[in-house]
């Protein structure tokens, strides 16, 4: 089960509150404004700033 489109519509970057987009592989969410990548584990996005990796 992947992240639902409805959930993606309401999720925002926790740092800048900007739009996030799913990566092609579906294993992460990217914020272009902050240049951060939030991983997805077992279809659950880990939206912690401290856990994000730089793009």
N, CA, C and O of each residue as an XYZ file, in Angstrom:
220
protein
N       0.844     -1.188      0.000
C       0.000      0.000      0.000
C       0.879      1.237      0.000
O       1.731      1.391      0.876
N       0.690      2.100     -0.946
C       1.465      3.331     -1.049
C       0.753      4.464     -0.305
O      -0.379      4.313      0.153
N       1.428      5.571     -0.202
C       0.810      6.751      0.430
C      -0.320      7.224     -0.478
O      -0.137      7.366     -1.687
N      -1.463      7.461      0.100
C      -2.636      7.844     -0.692
C      -2.480      9.269     -1.225
O      -1.839     10.108     -0.593
N      -3.069      9.532     -2.388
C      -3.029     10.887     -2.949
C      -3.670     11.919     -2.020
O      -3.246     13.074     -1.984
N      -4.689     11.500     -1.273
C      -5.348     12.418     -0.333
C      -4.384     12.853      0.772
O      -4.380     14.018      1.169
N      -3.574     11.928      1.266
C      -2.594     12.256      2.289
C      -1.513     13.164      1.719
O      -1.094     14.115      2.379
N      -1.060     12.884      0.508
C      -0.039     13.724     -0.117
C      -0.515     15.159     -0.305
O       0.281     16.095     -0.240
N      -1.807     15.330     -0.537
C      -2.365     16.675     -0.716
C      -2.269     17.511      0.556
O      -2.108     18.730      0.479
N      -2.365     16.875      1.726
C      -2.368     17.647      2.971
C      -1.005     17.700      3.658
O      -0.785     18.530      4.540
N      -0.088     16.812      3.255
C       1.243     16.839      3.860
C       2.036     18.039      3.357
O       1.994     18.372      2.172
N       2.755     18.682      4.265
C       3.646     19.781      3.915
C       4.979     19.562      4.607
O       5.084     18.762      5.537
N       5.974     20.264      4.157
C       7.291     20.194      4.781
C       7.176     20.758      6.201
O       6.659     21.860      6.382
N       7.648     20.024      7.201
C       7.533     20.518      8.569
C       8.434     21.726      8.851
O       8.217     22.445      9.827
N       9.429     21.946      8.013
C      10.347     23.068      8.235
C       9.800     24.373      7.659
O       9.741     25.386      8.357
N       9.398     24.349      6.375
C       8.972     25.591      5.720
C       7.474     25.641      5.417
O       6.962     26.668      4.971
N       6.779     24.541      5.657
C       5.343     24.407      5.361
C       5.064     24.457      3.863
O       3.943     24.746      3.446
N       6.091     24.172      3.051
C       5.948     24.170      1.601
C       5.498     22.817      1.077
O       5.328     21.855      1.826
N       5.312     22.776     -0.222
C       4.841     21.562     -0.897
C       5.938     20.497     -0.919
O       7.119     20.803     -1.077
N       5.524     19.260     -0.759
C       6.434     18.129     -0.887
C       5.936     17.225     -2.001
O       4.736     17.148     -2.265
N       6.858     16.550     -2.644
C       6.502     15.634     -3.736
C       7.154     14.286     -3.493
O       8.247     14.197     -2.935
N       6.473     13.251     -3.916
C       7.000     11.899     -3.760
C       8.068     11.645     -4.812
O       7.942     12.074     -5.959
N       9.112     10.949     -4.414
C      10.162     10.572     -5.365
C       9.621      9.524     -6.317
O       8.590      8.905     -6.053
N      10.311      9.329     -7.408
C       9.867      8.376     -8.420
C       9.736      6.969     -7.862
O       8.808      6.241     -8.214
N      10.659      6.585     -6.995
C      10.616      5.251     -6.406
C       9.604      5.112     -5.288
O       9.318      3.996     -4.854
N       9.049      6.226     -4.807
C       8.061      6.185     -3.741
C       8.649      5.920     -2.369
O       7.922      5.605     -1.426
N       9.975      6.048     -2.253
C      10.617      5.749     -0.970
C      10.949      6.995     -0.160
O      11.530      6.898      0.921
N      10.580      8.180     -0.684
C      10.886      9.415      0.031
C       9.986     10.541     -0.473
O       9.350     10.441     -1.523
N       9.957     11.617      0.318
C       9.243     12.836     -0.042
C      10.254     13.969     -0.057
O      11.049     14.108      0.872
N      10.228     14.785     -1.118
C      11.197     15.863     -1.273
C      10.552     17.228     -1.130
O       9.437     17.462     -1.596
N      11.282     18.130     -0.471
C      10.896     19.537     -0.406
C      11.933     20.307     -1.211
O      13.102     20.361     -0.831
N      11.510     20.901     -2.318
C      12.431     21.641     -3.181
C      12.887     22.936     -2.517
O      14.022     23.366     -2.724
N      12.024     23.560     -1.725
C      12.369     24.829     -1.083
C      13.480     24.665     -0.048
O      14.422     25.457     -0.017
N      13.375     23.654      0.787
C      14.366     23.410      1.847
C      15.503     22.515      1.392
O      16.528     22.403      2.065
N      15.314     21.875      0.239
C      16.296     20.893     -0.264
C      16.496     19.758      0.734
O      17.620     19.350      1.025
N      15.355     19.254      1.259
C      15.381     18.148      2.209
C      14.589     16.965      1.663
O      13.635     17.131      0.903
N      15.001     15.781      2.065
C      14.312     14.544      1.688
C      13.884     13.823      2.956
O      14.698     13.558      3.841
N      12.593     13.509      3.033
C      12.018     12.773      4.161
C      11.750     11.347      3.698
O      11.053     11.144      2.703
N      12.284     10.372      4.394
C      12.133      8.975      3.969
C      10.730      8.454      4.306
O      10.027      8.992      5.161
N      10.364      7.399      3.606
C       9.092      6.704      3.832
C       9.439      5.279      4.237
O      10.089      4.555      3.484
N       9.005      4.879      5.424
C       9.255      3.519      5.919
C       7.932      2.797      6.111
O       7.058      3.282      6.829
N       7.781      1.666      5.489
C       6.549      0.873      5.579
C       5.318      1.716      5.270
O       4.301      1.637      5.959
N       5.435      2.530      4.213
C       4.354      3.413      3.747
C       3.989      4.497      4.750
O       2.897      5.060      4.676
N       4.879      4.798      5.683
C       4.649      5.864      6.662
C       5.746      6.910      6.484
O       6.925      6.599      6.656
N       5.375      8.149      6.143
C       6.392      9.180      5.989
C       6.972      9.594      7.346
O       6.235      9.822      8.305
N       8.294      9.685      7.408
C       8.980     10.125      8.621
C       9.238     11.621      8.449
O      10.235     12.025      7.851
N       8.333     12.432      8.977
C       8.359     13.876      8.753
C       9.032     14.618      9.910
O       8.488     15.593     10.430
N      10.194     14.159     10.301
C      10.964     14.801     11.364
C      12.139     15.541     10.722
O      12.904     14.955      9.955
N      12.277     16.819     11.039
C      13.340     17.623     10.444
C      14.706     17.029     10.733
O      15.568     16.999      9.855
N      14.909     16.562     11.943
C      16.204     15.974     12.333
C      16.513     14.681     11.590
O      17.678     14.298     11.478
N      15.499     14.011     11.084
C      15.679     12.734     10.366
C      15.801     12.940      8.853
O      16.104     11.993      8.127
N      15.570     14.157      8.374
C      15.626     14.437      6.938
C      17.071     14.442      6.453
O      17.999     14.715      7.214
N      17.240     14.134      5.171
C      18.574     14.182      4.572
C      18.580     15.253      3.487
O      17.548     15.516      2.869
N      19.738     15.875      3.253
C      19.805     16.915      2.214
C      19.698     16.309      0.818
O      20.128     15.179      0.584
N      19.127     17.064     -0.092
C      19.026     16.628     -1.493
C      20.348     16.815     -2.189
O      20.470     16.507     -3.374
